Amino acid sequence: MGKESALWYFESVDLYDVLCPHKVKALNENHVFHHYTKDQFIYFPDQPASHIYMIAEGRVRIGHYLDDGREVITSILTTGEIFGELALAGEEKRRDFAQSMDANTSICPLSIEELKDLMYGNRELSFKMLKLVGLRLIKLERKLELLVFKDARTRVVEFIKDAASWKGKKVGFETLIPTKLTHQDIASLTGTSRQTVTTILNDLKEKNLINFDRRRILVRDLAALK
């Protein structure tokens, strides 16, 4: 990763360790985890935006609805990641929805007032929150670019390359991307179908450009991935 991209990249789990009230001694006594079943909504569009949320266990998908009622998934988050952060940037009502994807999803909420108290005088935390919002905006702009201008195969390939840039780990000449995303998840994020994603991934595997299983994608050579 280049110096510029490294400036904006960080593991969200670092913020979870700093912000989760169950890990902050001053907040621990007054907080409980909220538990959700599969497909249960954590918040809806137009609901008041008063908290940010940290995922203690499970997965959450973030999305919005188009005027014709179609659903667009913008991100799928997992253990240690944070969502609802636009409330900090002045969002008064939610523009998107957050929905549990697993039967045992556990969420830790933190009010904006509590977050501001933690950020007060803590420049490192304030800068990380800025990076979190910035990274999310970069990802959203990238997703919109892919959906508008690219065909299905390019979307999936670029999705893999972006994931490698943001979360990939170098293993010799190869890049390992830890992920719990299913083929349906990738389809939702790239605006394609599950069958299309499966076909493209299998084709890339047959050409020895990638290998994959349920928990990882291994990119043989990023430069050769087209």
N, C-alpha and C positions, 0 to 999 in steps of 0.2 A: 504494500500500500504506500502511496506517495505521502509526502508530508502534509499536503493540503487535505486529502481525504482523512488522514489520521486525526486531524484536528477535530473533525466532526464525528468521528466514530468512537463509541465507548459502549461497554456492556451495560445494558439497562439494569442488570441485576445488582450492579454496584450502588445504584440509586435506591434500589429496593432495600438493601441492607442499611442504608442511611435513613430512609424515610419511613419504613414500616413501623407503625406505632408499637408493635409487639417487640421491636428490636431497639426502640428508643426509650430509655428508662423513664424519662419524664412523662411519657405518654402511655406507657404500658398498661397501667391500672384501669384506664377508662375505655379500653378498646376491645372489641370482639371481632372475630372473623365472620363474614357473611358467606353462607353456603348456598350454592345454586345447583339445580339439576340440569341435565342435558337440555339445550335449546331454551332455557329460561333467560329472559331479558334482565340485564342489570340496569340499563336505562334505555329510554326511548327518545326519539327526536322531540324537541320542544319541552322536554322536562328541564327544570332548573339545574344549572351546572354549578354545583356547590362543593364537589369533592373531586379528588383524583383517586385512582384505584390501583392497588398493587396485587398481582396474582401470586398467591401463596401456593396454589396447586391447581392444575388443570389448564385449559385453553379457552381463550375468548376471541371472538371475531368482532371486528369493528366494520360498520358499513353504513350506507344510507340508501334511501329510496328515490328513484327517479320520479318524475311527474306522472309517468304512466304506470307506476307501481312496481316497476322492476327493481330488484335488489342488487346493489353493487357493493362487493366486499373490498375494503381498502387495506385491511391488514388482519393477520391472525397472530395473536400473541400468546405466549406461554409462561410457565413458571418464572418468577423473578422480574417480569416486565411490567411496565406502568402504562396506564391509559387514562383518558379523560383530562389530559394535561392542558387542553385549551381553556379550561376554566380559569387557569392561572393567567392566561393572556387576555382575559376580559370577556370570554364567552359566557353570556348570561343564561342562554337556553341551548340545550344540546342540538347540534345539527345532524348528528349521526346516532346510531344505536350501538349498544354493546350487548353481546349475547354469549352465554356460556355454551361451550361445545362438548363438555364432558359431564358425566353424571356426578362427579365428585369435585366440582370446581369450588375453590375457596378463595375469597377476595377480602383484602384488607383496605377499607376506605380511610382516607385522610382528608379532613376539611381544608378548604383553601386558607382559612384563618390559621389553622395549625401549621400548614405549609409555610405561610408567610412568616410566622414566628420562627420556624426553623431556619429559614433563609436569611432572616435579619442578622446582619453582621457576619454571615458565612458566605464569603465570596466564592469559594470553591463549589458549594452547593448551588448557588445562584447561577454560576457559569455552566454547570452540568444541566440544570433545568433549561437554560437557553439552548444548549446543544441538543437536548432531547426534542424540543419544539422544532429546532432547525432541521434535525435529521428527519423527523416525520414529514416536514414540508418538502424536503428533497425527495423522499420516497414517493410522496403523493404526486409531485410534478413528473417524476420518472414514470410512474404507473400511467398517468394520463397520456404522456407522450407515446408509450407503447400501445395503449388501447386505440389511440386515434390514428397513428401512422404505420403500425407494423402488422404483418400477417401473423397467424397463429403460431407458426413454427418460430418465427423471430421473437415473439413475445415470450415463449417458454425458454428459449435459449438465453435471451437477455435477462430473464428472471433468474436463471441459474447463475449467470455471470455477476449480476448485482448482488445476489445472496453470497457469492464467493467473496466479493469485495467487502461486504459488511460483516459477515460472520465466518468466512472461510479461514481455515488454518493450513498453513503450508506444511506439506509432508514430502520433502524432497522437491521433485518437479511437479508433484500433484497438489491439489487443493481439496481439503476435506471440509464439507459443509454439514455440521450437525443439524438435523431437522426432524421434527415430528410431523411434518406436513404430509398428508395423503395426496394421491393424485387428484382427488376431488378438491382438496384445499388449493392446490396449485392452479387447477382449472378456474376456481372462483376468483383467485387473485389475478389471473391473466385474461379473464373474459373469454375462456374457451370451454370445451367440454371435457369430461373425465376421459372419454374414449380418445379424444385428440391428444391429451397430455400423455396418456399411456403409450399411444402409437409413437409420438415424438421421442419420449424417453427411451423406449425400446430400440428405436432406430439409432439414437445416439450411443446406446450401449453396444449394439451390434457393430457399430463403426469404431468401437473402443475409445470413444471420446469421453464417456463417463461410465461409472458403475454406481449402483444405488441399492439400498434396501430400505426398511421402514424407518430407520433412524439416521440415515446419512446419505449424502450424495458425494461421490468422489469424482472430481474433474481431473482427467489425465493431464491435460495441458490447456490452460485457459486461452492461450493465444490461438490454439487450433480449433477451439470450440466456436462453430459458426452454424 
